Structures are given as C-alpha cells and as structure tokens.
Amino acid sequence: MRLNELRDNPGATKQRKRVGRGIGSGTGKTAGRGHKGQKSRSGVAIKGFEGGQMPIHRRLPKRGFNSPNRKNFNAVNLERIQIAIDAKRIDGKKPVTVDVLLQAGVIRRAKDGVRLLGNGELKSGVSFEVTGASKGAIAAVEKAGGSVKLVEMPKIEAKEKEKADWRLEKRKKNAQKD
C-alpha cells in the first residue's frame, strides 16, 4: 500500500452534476435554473428577504442567554482513564490530576478544569482530584475502591503576567522608535 494507491471505497464519492453541456444531457441550456429572473443568475442573496417585510428571524424575540463567565471543562470518561492506566501512561497509585492527564495525553489543554464522567468502568481504585464529577462517575470510582476529591482549578497567573510583560516590552520598543 502506497500513498498513490489510496482510494475511497466504491460509491463513497459521487461525481458532481455537469450542467450546461448540451440539450441531450437533460441539464443543458438553462442548466436546471429555469428561465430568467434573479434566481437564474449568479450572486443571489435573498434567503431571509421577504419583499421588504420584516423577516421572520428579526420578528421573533431572542431566546436564551450565554454567560460571559461560563466555565469550559474537559469532559473525561472513566473508560479513557482506564485505557491510559492499562497503557501505563498514568500511574494508578498516584492521584489523577489535570497535570497528570495533560502529560498522559488524555486531554489536550487544561481549559477551566476537568469534569469526570461515568462512561466505562475502572478495574482498580484510583484517587481523582478534579474540578467536577457526575454522580455516576463518583459511584463508579467508589465502587472500584477509589475516591474523588473536587478541587478548584488554579488561576493561571503566570500567563497573565507574561502577557503584561510582553505588552510593556512592546510599548518600550514603540517609544524608542518615536
């Protein structure tokens, strides 16, 4: 198997319809667009237009609320953690924290913390120090002989300080140029 021998499965891709290729093709002349009018031409942008009337998406009231202070957690299932323990990327005897999960490659970045979910099962007792956990996850961990300790995600002040230092340096450089 070589890269130049890679192919999609038969029937996975469909060739596009080639329109405007003669009367015998069935999509010749007007190319399936009918006759005249704005929609038969290119560059039509009238999806929400209602002939000058206020469009329905503007007549209806807004719904819901997105909090600017909402937390964004990494959701990790017990199944993923058990796979990492089996692969010896996580030591089951030490407490599993955000840093341990990062180093094991279970999560990509820390975000606002880790929320433990109960999909799958653990074979051994593991202690967790996470930001949140579902009831099912806590029950499954305790059934396996482990424990779940809920901790707050520490604020990353080093990054904020780094940003402030970077801005100061930039200002100094600009001041020197003037």
N, C-alpha and C positions, 0 to 999 in steps of 0.2 A: 504494500500500500504506500503510495507516494502522494504528495500534495496535489500533483496534477491529475491524479486519478480519482480524487474526491468528487462524488456526485450526490445530488439529492435522491431520495427514494423515488421510484417511478410514481408519477401522479402527485407528488408533493408540490410541484410548481406548475403553474398554468400560464401559457403564453398569453400576452395581452392581445386584446382585440384590435386589429389593424383596420382603422376606419378610413373612409375616403379613398378606397382603392378600386374604384370602378363599379359599374352598375351590377355586374354579375356577383359581386361579393355579398350583396344584401345590405351593406352599410356604406354604399358609395354616395356620391353627390352631396347630400346634406349631412352625411356621417352620423345619422341617428339623432340629429338635433332638431328635426322638424323644419319649419320654414320661417325665415325672418325673425324679427323681434330680438329683444335684449338677450334672452337666454340662449339664442342660437349663436351668439358672438362670444368671443373670449373676454375675460376680465369681468365676469358678472359677480356682484357682491350685494345680493338683495335677500340674504337668508332671513334676517329679522325685520325686514322692511314691510310695513303694512299700508302702503299707499298714503303716507302722511299721518295716519292714525298712530297714536302712541302704541308701540309694540308691547305684546303681552309680557315679555320679560322685564319691561320697565313699569307696567301697570301693577304687577303683583308686588306685595311687600317683601322686604328682605327677611330671611329666616336664619335663626341660629346665631352663634357667637363664637368667635375664635379668640381665645385669651392670648394676649401678647406675652403672658408669663407662664404659658403652659410648659410642662416638662416633656422631654422627648427621651424615652427609655429604650434600651436594648432589650428585646424580648428573647430570653434564652430558655429552651425546653430542657427538661431533665435528660431526655434522650441524647441531646448534643453533648451534654457534660459527661454522660456515661461513655459515649464514643471516645471523647478526649481522654478519659481516665484509662480506658482499655488500650488506647494508643500510647499511653504513658506520656502524654503531653501535660497532664495535670496530676499532681501528687494527691491522692485521695486522703492522706493522713493530715495534710495541712489545710487550713481554712481556705475556701474558694472565694476570692475577692475579685473586684473589677480588674486589678492589675494582673492577677493570675490568668483570667480569661483572655485578656489582651495578649499576653505572652504566649498562650496556648493557641491563639488564632481562632478562638471561638467567636469573639466579637472583633470588629474592625477598629472602632473608635469608642471612647468612653461615653460620649453624649452626656445625659444628665443622670446616668446610673444604669443599673441592670435590674430588670424585673424577671423573676423566676417563674416559669410556667410549668404545669404538671403533666405535660405530654411525655409519655415514656416512663421508665422506672429505673431506679438506682439499684445496683447489686450490693453496694456496701454503704456503711454510714459515713456521710460526708458532711462537714460543717460549712455553712454558707454565711457570708457577710455581704448582703446585697441591699439595694435600695428598696425593693419591693418584691412581694411574692404572692401568688394566688393561694387560695385556701387548699386547693387540690395539691399544689406543689408542696406546701408545708406538711400536709398529711402524708404525702408520698415519701418525703425526706425523713420524717419522724418514724414512719413505718420501717424504713431501711436502717434505722438506728442513728440517724444524723440529726443536725439541728440547723435552724435558720435564724440568723440574727439580722434584724433590719437596722441599717445604718444610713445616715445622710451622706450624699455624695459631696466630698470636699470641693469647695470653690477653687477653681484653678486661677490663683492669683499670680502665679509666675508668668503665665501667658499674657495677662492684662498688663503686668509690669513691663514685659518685653515689648508690647505694643506701644506703651507710653514712651519707653526709651527710644524706640525706633522713630516715633514722631518728633521727639526732641532733637535727635540727630539730623533729621530731615530739615527741621526749622533752622538749625545752626548752619547747615550747608547752604540753604537758600539765603540766609542773612549774609554769609560770606561772599556769595555771588554779587549781591547788591552793593 
